[in-house]
Amino acid sequence: MNGRDTTVIVLAAGKGTRMKSAIPKVMHEVAGQTLLGHVFAAVKTFSPEQVIAVVAPDMRNVADYAQTWGEEVQTCIQHEANGTGDAVRSALGQVSSDPGVALVVFGDAAFLEAETLVEMRDACAAGSAVVVLGFDTDNPTNYGRLICDDSGALLRIVEEKAASAAEKKVTLCNSGVMAISRELLHEMIGELEPNPASGEIYLTDLPQIAQDRGLTCSATVRDLGETVIGVDSRGDLATAEAIFQKRLREKFLANGVTLHDPESVYFCVDTQIGKDVTIEPNVVFRPNVQIGDNVTIKGFSHLEGVRIEAGAAVGPFARLRPGTLVGEGAKIGNFVETKKANIESGAKISHLTYIGDARVGAEANIGAGTITCNYDGFNKHFTDIGAGAFVGSNSSLVAPVKIGDGSYIGSGSVVTKDVTQDALAVSRPKQLEKRGWGASFREKNQISKEKKD
């Protein structure tokens, strides 16, 4: 069986009230990606025919985000929060009725692995009408139980409140993730009835309905560990972040990256790092960062949307914002901020500088305190600094402006016009000097002070 026979229904309509947030639960981030994004990333690895995200009526942002993940991703609305069965029923009109499997997953299941879903899908295709992802735990309290016969076939799911004393001793629990024959889903979903206690419609009744039809159901079992973790609170979010960071740190260490203090460095799931890279403590990688070989990232630096080529050095205390390219062997020093900047090979920006909407040519040197004045209150403008140029300290380059190759800018200059190649540009007031003024000033003030005393 292949992905073209598979529909994935992602339940993303939950408000996540325990998050205490105006942001829908599935839009909270771990390791630089939304919880929902982690789920989409997992399911897209086996190229399903359909992915349907079920959202609430007021979740336009979730629907819009879902559709950024590809043409196969659709959305539907669950108009009332009436249980998991109702959520799947909301999507049913969009689910293919061709032979195949529907996988039902939760939008906060950031650790769900594609391999697990494929195993469940294949078990369903091989003859199980319903396959449920379960986990074994020594403390099953508050979880629904998977009741199986001696052969391991799944008979039913029992919620703890409805479980008998014997059933409560069962340690195989329900994660909520299911695989269901698409044909049977269309037939059986109409047989789900509201729970007498809550009035909601639960998908967990499907194994019993299948059993009543004489069909076989089964469970795919995983450790309680990370695979089946959901995120329902800020505490869960912090736990998920810690797990992802541990995984990412271990991956980079194994791949030849030196981390002086691994636990103080934070990565994103899309961070790319070459070999023989050294990362000092307290460095944060936000999304879309690519690091070449033999790069050094010094402490307390923050990188986002950046590509750094081989042999470059960054930091400490550097902030590289989206659109920055640091060329081979270039140096970005302490308290330097860049944005949409192409820093070419061998260029040096050593300290206390802002370079935005700019090119810094190969081997150019930018002195301390230099800024590109790129914003006029309405529009951003470009600064072009040529190869080998030398910009003196405390200079302001008022964009749009071009500094020619090999030119020099005198320290303290405000440059408003293009500078030709190999020229010297100086723009500052003429220095005045009044001899003896300092001594006279101090004497006058000392006399005044003595009179007051």
N, C-alpha and C positions, 0 to 999 in steps of 0.2 A: 504494500500500500504506500502511496506517496501523499505529499502535502496537498495535491490538487483534489483529493477526496476528503479534505478536512475543513471543518468550520470551527473556529475558536470564538466562543462567546465570553467576553470579558465583563464581569459585573463591576461597574465603576460608578454606580449611582449613590453609594452610601455617603452620608454627610460627614461621618467621622466626628461625632459630637464630642468624643473624649479628647480629640485633638485641641479643642478650645480655639478654633481658628475659623476665619472667614474663607480660608482657602480649602477647597475640597480635599479630602484625605489623600486621594490618589495623585494629587498634584504636588504634594510635599516631596522634597528631594532627599536622596541619599547618594553619596559619592558622585554628586554633580548631575544626577539624572532623576526625573520624577519616578515615583513608585510605579506609576502606570507605564512609563517608558521602559523600565526594567522588564515588565511583563511583555510588552510588545517586542523588545529585543530578543527575548527568549523564544517566543512563538514564531517570529519571522525566520529563525534559523532553519525551520523545516518547511518554509514556503507554503503555508496553508492557502486553500482556495479563497476562504473568507475569514476576516476578523471583524467581529461585531462588538463594539463597545456599547454597553447599556448605561445610559446616563440619566440623571434627573432633569426635569424641565428647566431648571435655572442654572444648568451647568454648561453654558455655551462655551466657556473657556476650555472645559474638558473635551467637548466635542470637536472644537477647532484643533486642539492639540492632537487628538487621536488621528485626525485626518492628515496630519503632517507626516504620518508614518507610512504612507503609501496608498495607492489606488485601491488595494484590496481591503483597506480598513474602512468600515462603515460605522455609522452610529445609529442608535435608536433610543427612544425615550421611554422610560418607565414612569408613567404619570403619577403613580402613587407608590409610596414605599410599602409594598405589600408582600415582602418576602422574596426569597431566591427563586422560587417557582414562578412567581409573577414576573420577576425580572427576565427570566428565560422566555416566558410566554410573550413578553413584550417584543422580544427579538425574533420570534418564530416566523413572522411573515417574511423575514429576510434570509432565513436559513434555507439552504438548498434542500430539496426533497429527493435529490439523486442519492444513490447508495453512497455511504460514507459514514464518517464519525463526527459528532459534535463534541468538542472539549469545552467544559465550563470551568473558568478560572476566575479568581478574584483579582481586582485591579491593584491591590496592595501587596500581592504575593511576589515581592521583589526577588526572592531567592529561588523561585520555582525554576527548575532546570528543564531545558528542552528535551534532554534524554528521558526524563521521567514522563513528560507528556507523550513523547513518541512511543514509549513502552505501553502506556495506557491506551493510546490510540490503536496500536497493533493488537493488543489483547481484545479490544472491542471488535476490531475487524475480524479477528479469529473466531468469534462466536459469543463473547460475553455481551449481553444486551446492555448492561451498565457496568462500568468499572469505576471504583471509588479509590482515591488516594488516601491511604490510611497510615497511621504511625503508632508504634508501640511505646507506651510510657508507664513508668512505675506509679505515676500520679495522674490518673485519668479524670480526676474530679473536674466537672464543668464541661467536659467534652462529650459529644455524642459517641455512642459505641457502635462498632461494626460487629454484627452478630453473624458468625459463619458456622457452617456445619463441619463435621469431622474431616471432610475432604478439602476444606478451605474455601468452598464456594460461599459467596456472600448471600445471606438470606434477607437481611433488613438492616436499617440504621435506626437506633433507638436513642432519643434524646435523654439526657440524664434524669430530667424530671419525670419522665415516663418509664424509666428503667426499673425492672424488678431488682431485688437484692442480689440475685445471681448475676443479672446482666451488669450491675454496677461493678462487679468484680472483673469484668472483661477489661483488658488493658489495650486492646486494639481500637484506636479512636479515629474519628472522621475528620479529615482536613477540609472537606467541602468541595474539593476538586473532583470533577467527574468526567468520564467519557461515556457517550451514549450514542447508539446507532441513530443516524439522522432520521431514518424512516420510522423507527420506533419512537423517537422524540416527538415527531409530529403526531403520532397516534396517542402516546401516553400522556402528553402534557395536559390534555383536556381532562384526564382522570384525577388530576391533583385537586384536592379539596382543602378548604381553609382549616387550619388547626383550630380545634375547639377552644383552646385556651387563649390563643393570641389573635385568631382571625386571619393570620397570614398564611400564605401558600408556600410550602417548603419543597425544595427539590429533593430533599432527603427521603421523601416518600416513594421515589421512583423505583428503588430496588424491590420494595414490597409489591408494587404494582407489576413489575416484571415477573416476580416469583408467582404471583397469582395467575399470570398468563402461561406459566410453565417454562419460563425462560431462565437462563443461567446468568448469574452476576458474579463478579469477582472483585478482589481488592489488590491494588498494587501498594506494597508496604515500603515505607522509608523510615529512617530514624527521625525522632522528634526534632533533632538538631536544626540546622539552618534551612533545609529545603522547604519546610512547611510553615515557617514563621510568617505571620501576618503583622501588620502595623496598625494598631488601634489607638495609640496614645503617643505623646511626646517621648515618654520613656522608651516605648517600642522603637520609635524613630531613632533615638540615640543608640539603642542596642544594634539596630540594623546598620547604622553608620559605622559603628565600631567593628562589626563583622566584615563589612566591605573593605574598610581600611586595612584590617589585618590581612585579608586575602591579597589586596593590591601590594602591600609592603612586601609580603612573602614572595609574590611573583617577581617584583623588580629586583629584590635581593638575589633570587635564583637566576635572574637574567643578566647579572653582571653590573648592577648598580650599587654604589656605596652609599649607605644611609648612616650618617654619624649617630643619629638618634631617631630610629624609625618611628617611634610612637608620636613624635612631634611633627611628622611630615604627613600632609593630607593630599591624597590623589583623587582624580576622577576616573570613572570607568573607561573613558576614552583617552587617558593620558598615554602618550607613546614616548619611550625613553630608549636611547641607544646604549651601547656598551661603554664601560669605563667612564661612566658619569658619576660625579660626586655631588651629593646633595647634603648640605649642612642642616642643622636643626631649624625647626620652625619655618618651614617653607610650605606654601599652600599652592596647589595646582587646581585651578578651576577648569571648566570644560575647554576642549580643543587646544591642548598644548602638545607640541611635538619637539622632542629634544634629540639632537644628533649625538654622535659619539664624542667622548673626551670633553664633555662640557662640565663646568663647575657652576653649581647654583649655591651661592652663599646664603647664610642664615637670614631669616625674617623677610624673605622675598615672596612676592605674590604675583602669580602668572596666570593669565587667562587669554585664550585665543591667540597664542603665540607660537611661532616656529623659531627654534634656536639651532643654528647649524654647528657643525663639528668644531671643537676647540675653542668655543666662545666661553666667556665668563660673565656671570650675572650676580650682582649684589655685593655686599649685604644690603638689606633694607631697600631693595628695588621693587618697583611696581610696573610690570609690563602688562599693558591693557590690550584688548582685541585689535588685531590687524598689525601687530608688531612682528617684524622679521629681523632677527639678529644674525648677521652673516658670519661666515667662517672666521674664527679667530678674533671676533669683535669683543669689546669690553664694555659692559654696562655696570657702573659702579654704585656706590652707596647713595641713597636718597635720589635716585634717578627715576623719573616716570616717563613712559612712552605710550603712545596711542597712534594706531595707523601709521607706523613709522617703519621705513625700510633702512635698517642700519647695515650698511654694506661691509664686506670683509675687511677686517683689520681696523675698523673705525673705533674710536675711544670716546666714551662719554662717562667720565670717571666719577662725577659727583654733583649733587645738588642742581639737577637740571630737569627741565621738561621739554620733551620733543614730541610734538603731536602733528599729524597730517604732514609728514615730512619725509624726505630722503636725506640720509647722511652718507655721502660718498665714501668709497673705499679709502682707508687710511686717514680719513679726516679726524681732527681732534676738536672736541667741543669742551670749552673751559667751564669751570664751576660757575653756577648761577645763571647759565644761559637758558633762555626760554624762547620757544617759537610762539609768537602771538598769533594764533590760528583762528580765533573766533571773534567776530565783530558784533555779537549779540543776535545775529540772525543766521549767518552762514559760516562754514568752516573754509579756510583758505590754505593753500599748499606752500610749503617752504622747501626749496631744493638747494641742498648744500653739496657742492661738488667734491670730487675725489681730491684728497690731499689738502683740503681747506683747513685753516686754523682759525677757530672762533675764540676770541679772548674771553676771559671770565666776565660774568655779569653783563652779558650782551643780550639785547632784545631784538629778535628778528621778526619784523612786522610783516606777516604774510598778506598777499602773495608776494614772494620775493625769491630771487635766485642768487646764490652765492657761487661764483665761478670756481672751477677747478684751481687748486693751488693758491687761492686768494687768502688774505689775512684780514680779520676783523679786530680792530683795536679794542682792548678791554673797556667795558662800560659803554659801548656804542649802542645806539638805537638805530637799527638799519631799516630804512623804509624803501630803498631803491635797490635795484639789481646791482651786484658787484661783478665786474668783469674778471676774467681769468687772470690769476697771478697778481691782482691789484691789492693794495692796502686801503681799507675803508675805515675811517675814524669819524665818529659822530658823537661829540661830547662838548660841553661848555669849556671855554678857555680857562685855565687855572689862574687864579689871582692870588697874590701873596702880599700881606701887609706886615712888614718887618716890625718886631717888637710888640705886636698887638697882644700876644699871649701874656707877656709879663705885665703890660699895662692893665689888662683885664683883671688879672689876679690881684694886683695891687689895689685897684679901685674897689674890688669886692671885699678885700680884707679890711680896708679902712671902714667900709660901711658896716661890716660885721662887728668891729671893735666899738663903734659908736653905739650900736644896739645893745651890746653887752654892758 
